[in-house]
Amino acid sequence: MTLPIDLLMFALGIVLLLKGASLFTENASRIAKSLGVSDIVIGLTLVAFTTSLPELSVSTLSVIRGSSGLALGNIIGSNIANIGLVLGISAFLTSSIPGGKAELKQGYIMLAVTVVAALFIIDGLSFLKGAILVSMLLLYVYYLSRDRSLREGIVERIIERESFPKGLALCILGGAGVILGSELLINSSVSMARSFSISETVIGLTIVAVGTSLPELATSVTAAFKRLQGIALGNILGSNIFNLLMVLGASAMAGPIIVESMLLVYSIPMMLLLTALLVLFMKAENKLGRFDGIALLLLYGFFLYLKIFLL
């Protein structure tokens, strides 16, 4: 394909990803709230899962198609963008995103998962390691279902039983949009990377990672302005956990993944740094303030500078 067509397909893929994820999230959230689920649990599970659908679809399809560098770059780049860009913008615009004990506990879990995933990547990925990561996600979801501290702030039922079929149909439609958008995004990204002789990993770490993180950005900023801190923070914490356990795990199970040296030298350390910094901010102030947001954005800007201009 020519460059203009690649750009058109890339833009169309982003639109389908966003619209599909939005449609899925909106209807799935209504169904979940009808069952009386708290904001933070919705953020950690349902919203995190649905906003991570683009990463899951893009990464697994990339591995199946033989573009494992794009897949791994997308996963790591998305986690970096979720903290540095998404939470950075959310904290800067709203000046304060409260985070209580429940959010801090999930922050520690996210940090532990990030360390484990980093060790797995450094030592090489395999089908067995992928299966272990997916199993860890199942244990995490089971833990969430049993944690009493996450049952505070239960929301009222807002949807009638007869609305379930319609909500389910719209969820399926949204999921189809995510898959089709991922297909267009992968094909156009790989084509552009080859046209400019750019590594697929770099494309995954930057353009694709930001594109697939747009649902998290829209969700967290909206939730932060509405003072739904459980969803604003829970969305990112849960999304990063989901990316490293389910997306990385499923990708490793789908086929062999090539780990480039730039990931080990620059990207993984940046992911660990931002994750640890986020937990420190939450522990020190029980919130993310405007200066915290600026610090996260500056670090993310430095990361992009390294990827685009120096590597």
N, C-alpha and C positions, 0 to 999 in steps of 0.2 A: 504493500500500500504506500501511497505518497504521504508526505508529511501532513498536508492539510486534512487528508482523510483520517490519518492517525489521530490528529488533534480533535477532529469532530467525533470520532468513535470514543476517544478518551473522555471528552466532555459528556457525551451521551451516557457512557458507562457510569460516571459520577452521579449524574442526575437520577438514573435508574436505581443506583445503590441507595442514594439518600431518600428518594420517594418510597422505594420498597421497604427500607428499614423503618422509615417513619410510619408507614401504613401498618407494618407488622407490630411495631412497638405500641402504637396508640391503641390498637384493638386488643393486643395481648395484655396490656396494662389494665384496660377496663375489665377484662375477664378476671385477672388476678385480684383486682381491688374488690370485685364482687364476692370474693371468697374471704375478705377481711384480712388482708395482708398489710404489714406495716411498711412505711415509706422506705426504710433502709433495706429491708429484705427485698422489696421490689427493685431497688437500685442495685443491690448486690447480685441478684439473680436474673430476674426477667429483663430489666432494662439493660443490664450489663450484657446479657446473652444476645439480645436483639440488636444492640448497637455494635456488637462484635461480629454479627453475621457477615458484614463485608470482609473482615479479616479472615474469617473461617472459610468463606467461599473462595476468596482470591488465593489464599495460601494453599489450600488443599488442591484446587484445580491447577495451580502453578506447578506443584510437585508432580502431579499426574502427567502434566504436559512437558515435564523435563526442565522446568525453569525454577529449580529449587532455590537459587540465589534470590530470586524475586520473592519467594515465599518467606524465607527466613528474614530477609531484609524488611519485609512488610510487618512481620510479627514484632521484631525488636523496635523498628522505627515507630510503629503504632503505640507501643508502650511508652516510648520516649515522648512522642507527641501528646499522648493522653495527659501526662504529668506536666511537661514543660509548656506545651501550647494550650491545651484545653483548660487545665486547672489554673495555669498562669493567667490566661485571659479572664476566666471566671472570677478569680480572686481580685484581679486588678479592676474589673468593671464594677463589681459589687462591694468592694472594699473589705468584706468580711464573709467568709463561709464557715459557720460554726461546725465544730467537730467534737463530739462527746466521746465517752468511754467506748461505746460500741464501735464508732468509726476508727478510733485508735487501735482497738483490738484487731479489726480487719486490716489496718495498715501494717501491723506486725506480721499478720499472716501473708499479706502481699509481699513484704520484704523477704520472708522466709521462702516463699514460692519462687521469687525472683532469683535468689541465691542458688536454690536447687536447680532451676532451669538453666542458669548460667553455667553451672558445673556440668550439667548434662551436655550442653552445647560445646563447651571447651573440650570435653573428653570424647566427643563424637556422638551423633544421633543414630539410633537404630529403631527397629520395629518394637523391640522389647522396652526401650526407654519411652517410646511414644505411648505404649500401653500402660506403663507405670504412671505417666503424667495424666492420662485420661482417668485412670483409677483414682488418682489423688483428687481430681475434680469431683468425682462421685462421692468420695469421703467428705469433701468440703461441703457439698450441697447437703449431705446427710447431717453434718455438724450444724449447718445453718438452721435446719428444720428442728433441731433439738435444743438450740441455744435460747434459753428463756429471756436473756437480756435483749434479744432482737424482737421481742414480741410487744414492745412498747409502741405507742402511737398507732394502734390498729385503726385502719380507715373503715368507714361505713360501706355497706354494700350499695353499689350504685347502678347495677345492671340487672335486669330481669332475666329469668331463665330462658325465655324465648329468644333473647338476643344472642345467645351463644352460637347458633348456627351461622348467623351473619358475621359475627366477630371471627369465627374460625375460618370462614371463607375468605374474609379480607386478610387474615394472617397468611393464608396460603398464597394469595395473590401478591402480597408484599414480599414473601419469601421468593417467589418466582422472579420478581423484579430485581431482588438482590443477586440472585444467581446469574441472570442475564446481564446485569450491569457488571458483575465480576468478570464474566466472559469477555465483554467488550474492553474492560479496563486492562485485563491481562494481555490480550492480543495487541492492543495499541501501544501499551507500555513496552513490551518486548520488541515490537517493531521499531519504536523510536530509539530505544537503547541501542539496537543494532545499527540503526542509521547513523547515529552519532558516535558509535564505538564506545558507549558508556556501559559500565558493568550493570547487569541486572540487579545486583545487590544494592548499588547506589540508588537506582531508580526505586527499588522497594523501600529503602530507608527514608527517602525524601518524598517524591511526588505521590507514589502509591500509598505510603503510610499516612500522609496528611489527608489524602482523599478518603481513605477508609476510616479515618478518625473524625470526619465531619459529623457523623451521627452523634458521637460522644460530645463533640463541641456544642452542637445545637441543644442536646438534652441537658448538659451540665449548666450552660449559661442560662437557659430558661428556668431550670430548677433553682439555681442560685438567686435569680431575681425574684422568684416566687417564695424564697426562704424555705424551700424544701431541701434542707441541707443533707438529709438522709439520701435523697436521690442524687443531688449534685456531687457529693463525695462518693457515695455508694456506687454510683454508675462507673466512676473511674477505677475505684478499688476492685470492684467485681470484674470489670472489663479487662484489666491488666492480669488478674488471676485467671480469667477465662482464656485470654490470649496465650498465656504460657502453659496452661494445663491442657485445655481442649484443642485450641488451634495448633499449637506446636506439637502436641501429642498426636493429633489426627494427621498432621502433615508428615511427621516421622513415620507413622504407620502406612501412609500412602505410597512412600517410596524413598529412595536415598536422597539425602540433603547435603549439598556441598557447603562447608563452612569456610568462608573467605577470611583471610588474615585481618582485614580492616574491621570485621565484626569483633574479633578478639582484642584488637589493640585500642579501638576507639568506641565502638557502638555499645558493646556489652558493659564496659566500665561506666559509660555515660548513663545507661539504663540503671545500673546499680546505684550510682551517685544520686540521680534524681529521685529514685525510690527511697533511699535512706534519708535524703533531705526532706522529702515530704513527710515522712514519719517524725522527724525531728521537729518540724514546724508544728505538726499537730500536737505533739507531746508538750512542747514548750508553751504554746498559747491557747490550746484547745480550739484553734480556728486557723484559717488561712486569711491573712490580711493582705492589704494592697502591696506592701513591700515584699511580702512572700511571693506574691504573683509576679512582681517585677523581677525578682531573683530567678524564678523558674523560667520566665520568658527570656532573660539574658542568657541563661545556660542553654536553652533550646536554640537561640540565635547563634551561639557559639558552635553548637553541634552542627547546624546547617552550614555555617561558614566552613567548617572543616570538611564536610562531605562535598560541598559544591565547588569550593575554590582551591582547596589544598590537596584533595585526594583524587 
